[in-house]
């Protein structure tokens, strides 16, 4: 029985670590999309200035 409890604890720890990794990935993804959105917003203005 103690072995089973340890296994469950390991699984819980593993899930916690996965969530932390996914959380970090999500933060990076948010930064990336924010950067892209800013680029997309400023890009057409620069394009129109060049063509006019």
N, C-alpha and C positions, 0 to 999 in steps of 0.2 A: 504493500500500500504506500509506504513512503516514496518508493521509486515512482509510482504513478503521480503522486503529488509534485515531485520534483519535475517530472516531465511536463505537467500542466504549468508549473512556474516558468520553465524554459520557454514554453510556447507563448505564454503571456509576455515574457521579456522580449521574445523575438517579434511579436506583434507590435510592441511598444517601439522597438528599434525601427521596424518597417515604417510605422506611422511618422517617426521623426525624419526618416529619410525622405518619405513622400512629402512631408511638410516642407522640408528644405527645397525639394524639387519644385513644389507648388510656388514657393516664394520666388525662385529663380524664374519660373514660367511667367509669373505675374510681372516681374521686372522686365522680362523680355517683351511681353505683350504691351506693357506701358511704353517702352522704348519704341516699339513698332508703331503704336498708335500716334505717338508724338511725331515720328518720322513721316507717317502718312499724312498727318495734318499739315506739316510744314512743307512737304514735298511738292504738292500742286502749286503752291504760291511761287516757289522757286522756278518751277517749270513754266508757269505763265509769264513770269518776269523775263525769262530767257527768250520766249517766243515773241513777246510783244516788242 
